[in-house]
């Protein structure tokens, strides 16, 4: 019987942790956007919409209806701008942030992440999209272990980022300097 490796568990824990961090970041971005367009209850709206977006297909629809319902009593202009902010943040998250960040957290390339999410949504519907990246990560680990006969890496390799001449954010490198 197959017992999941530490690497497989670490990948899925990393994905889950990053998914919750994304909820917070998206909520903050939405709240700022809603504040800038003058939506009342902007903080509540940003937090609620980011929470309901966990549920694929239905979550963004419920969020859009909520934002329009909050904005319409103010004016049609505010409701339309708030909806535009929601669509803009959602599209940026879906096509730029999620494939890069989420795929990197589990050791998958952005292309593999996009293809797996697309295939899963076509084959199994919108509700199954939540499981696409963790399932693809598990399949990648199984291929590494059983087909390629190698141990999966414990952690994805971290890239050192340099800022300015000779500066680095790597704590080990900073301590040596």
N, C-alpha and C positions, 0 to 999 in steps of 0.2 A: 504494500500500500504506500502511496506517495505521501510523504510528510513535507509540508512547505518548508523551504529553506529560510534561513534568517534573511537572506537578501530579498526573497520574495515578500516576506512579511514587512521588511523595512521599506520596500518600494510602495506597498499599499498604505502603510502608515504615513509615509511621506506624502503620498497623494491626498489622503484624507486631511492631513494637517494643512496642506496647501489649499485644499478646497475651502476649508473654513476660513483661512486667511483671506482668500479671494472674496468670500461673502462680505467680510468686513471692509475690504478695500473698495469693492463695487458699491456697497452701501454709502461709504464716505464720498465717493465720486458722484454718485447720484444725488446725495444730499447737497453737495456743493452746487451741482448743476441746477437743482430745483431752487436753491436759495437765490442763485443768480437770475433765474427767470421770474422770481417773485411768487413762487408757489407757497401757499400757506401750509403749515405743518410739514415743512421741507425735510426736517430730520426724521420724523415719523415715517414719511413717505419713502425716503431713501432706505431706511432700515427695513421696512416691510417689504418693499419691492426686492431688495437683495435677498431676503430670506425666502420669499416664495419662488424665486428663480432657481432654487435647488431642484424643484420638480420640473422636468423637461416638458416642453410644449404647453402645458396648462399654466405653469408658474409665470412665464413672461406674459401670457394673455391676461391672467388675473392682475399682474402688476400694471399692465397698460390700462386696463379698465379702472383700477384703483386711482392711478395718476390722473386720468381724464375726469373721473368722478370728483376728485379733490379740486382739480383746476377749473372745471366748468362753472361752479358758483362764482368764482372770481371774474373770469372772462374767457371767451373762446380763445383769445390770444395767448393767455397764460397756459391754458390746457394744451394748446397745440405746441407751444414751446417746450412744455414739460414732457410731452410725448416725444418730441424731437430729441430732447436730452436723453430720455430713456432709450430710444432706438440707437442713438449714437454711441452711448456707453456700452450697450448690449452688443452691437456689431463689433466694436473695437475689442471687447472682451472675447467674443466668439472667434474672430478671425485672426487676431494678433496675439493676445495674451494667452488664452487657453492652450493652443497648440504648442507654443514655445515653452511656457512655464510649466504647465501640467505634464507635458511629455518629458521635459527635462527632469522633473522630480521623480519620475519612475524609470528614467533611463531610456526613453523612447525618443526618436526623432520627431520633429513637428509634422513631417509628411506622414509617418506611420500613425501618429495621433489623429490627424485629419481623416485619413483613409479609414481607420478603424471606427471612428465616430460616424462617418458617413455610411459605411457598410452596415453597421449595427442599426442605425436609424432606418435604413431602407428595409432590412430584413426583419427586424423585430419591433419597429415602431419607436416613437419618441420616448416612451418610459424606460426603455432599455439603454438609452444613451448614457445614463448615469453610470452604468456598469462597463461601458466600452473601454475606457482607459485602464481600470484595474484588471479587467479580463485580458486585455492585450498584453499587459505587463506580466500576468501569470503565464500566458502562452509563451511569451518571449523567454521567461525563466525556464519553462519546461523544455523548450527547444535548446537552450543553452546547456541544460543538464543532460538530457537524454539523447538528443540528436548530435550535438556538437561535442558532447562528452567533456565539458569543462565546467568549472564552478563559476557561478555568476559573481560579478563583483559585489563586494559588501556594500559599497557606497559608490554612487556615480562620481567620476573624477571632477573635482572642483577646479575651476579656472581661476587663476590669480588675476585680479584686476588692478591695473596700475592707474594711478591718478597723479598726474603731474610728473616732473622728472624725478625718478628714483623713489617715488612714493608707492606704497602698496597697502591694500586693505587686509592682507594676510597677517594675522596676529603673530605667527611664528616668525615671519620675515621682519615685522616691525620690531620685535624684541631683539633680533640680531643686529639691527641698525644702530 
